[in-house]
Amino acid sequence: MTLEILTPEKKIFSGEVFGVQLPGITGLFEVLDKHAPIVSALKEGKLKILKDKNNATSYSIQSGFVEVLNNKTTVLVEGAEEA
């Protein structure tokens, strides 16, 4: 699955990943390979990039949105910092 994390200032991350955990406005959820199409609002919290089953990177994000379409996940947030 391809993941892109974008802020108004710059691209934070772009690449192939195993999955991503996101802080949705109604709770934490996870997007994995071949996930169904979805658009969801995100709240401030921790985003975790799962590069493979044993390797992860975390970011503290501000609010935003995520779109999953055709095995590509695009995260648009107001700001993000590596945790």
C-alpha positions as CSV (number, residue, x, y, z in Angstrom):
1,M,0.0,0.0,0.0
2,T,1.2,3.5,-0.8
3,L,1.1,6.1,2.0
4,E,1.4,9.9,1.7
5,I,1.3,12.3,4.6
6,L,1.0,16.0,3.6
7,T,0.8,19.3,5.5
8,P,0.2,22.7,4.0
9,E,4.0,23.3,4.2
10,K,5.5,20.0,3.0
11,K,5.3,16.3,2.3
12,I,6.1,14.5,5.6
13,F,6.2,10.9,4.2
14,S,5.7,9.1,1.0
15,G,6.3,5.4,0.4
16,E,5.2,1.8,0.5
17,V,4.0,0.6,3.9
18,F,2.3,-2.5,5.5
19,G,-0.3,-0.3,7.2
20,V,-1.1,2.8,9.1
21,Q,-2.9,3.5,12.5
22,L,-4.9,6.8,12.6
23,P,-6.7,8.8,15.3
24,G,-10.2,9.1,13.9
25,I,-12.7,11.5,15.5
26,T,-14.6,8.5,16.9
27,G,-11.5,6.4,17.8
28,L,-8.3,4.8,16.6
29,F,-8.5,2.8,13.4
30,E,-6.1,1.0,11.1
31,V,-5.8,0.8,7.3
32,L,-4.0,-2.2,5.7
33,D,-3.3,-3.3,2.2
34,K,-6.3,-3.4,-0.2
35,H,-8.6,-1.5,2.3
36,A,-12.0,-0.5,1.1
37,P,-12.3,3.1,-0.1
38,I,-13.0,5.5,2.8
39,V,-12.8,9.2,3.7
40,S,-12.5,10.1,7.4
41,A,-11.9,13.1,9.6
42,L,-8.9,12.8,12.0
43,K,-8.3,14.4,15.4
44,E,-5.1,15.5,17.1
45,G,-3.2,12.4,18.2
46,K,-0.7,9.7,17.3
47,L,-0.3,8.4,13.8
48,K,1.7,5.1,13.5
49,I,3.2,4.0,10.2
50,L,3.7,0.2,10.1
51,K,6.6,-0.3,7.7
52,D,6.3,-4.0,8.2
53,K,4.9,-6.3,10.9
54,N,7.8,-5.5,13.3
55,N,8.9,-2.0,12.3
56,A,6.9,1.2,13.0
57,T,7.4,5.0,13.0
58,S,5.1,7.4,14.9
59,Y,4.1,11.0,14.3
60,S,2.1,13.5,16.5
61,I,-0.5,15.0,14.2
62,Q,-2.9,17.8,14.3
63,S,-6.5,17.4,12.9
64,G,-7.1,16.6,9.3
65,F,-8.5,14.0,6.9
66,V,-7.6,10.7,5.4
67,E,-8.6,9.2,2.0
68,V,-8.1,5.6,1.0
69,L,-8.6,4.8,-2.7
70,N,-7.1,2.2,-5.0
71,N,-4.6,1.0,-2.4
72,K,-3.3,4.5,-1.8
73,T,-3.8,6.3,1.5
74,T,-3.5,10.0,1.6
75,V,-3.3,11.8,4.9
76,L,-3.9,15.6,4.9
77,V,-3.1,17.2,8.3
78,E,-2.6,20.8,9.6
79,G,0.8,19.7,11.1
80,A,2.9,16.7,12.0
81,E,6.1,16.0,14.0
82,E,8.0,12.7,14.3
83,A,7.5,11.3,17.8
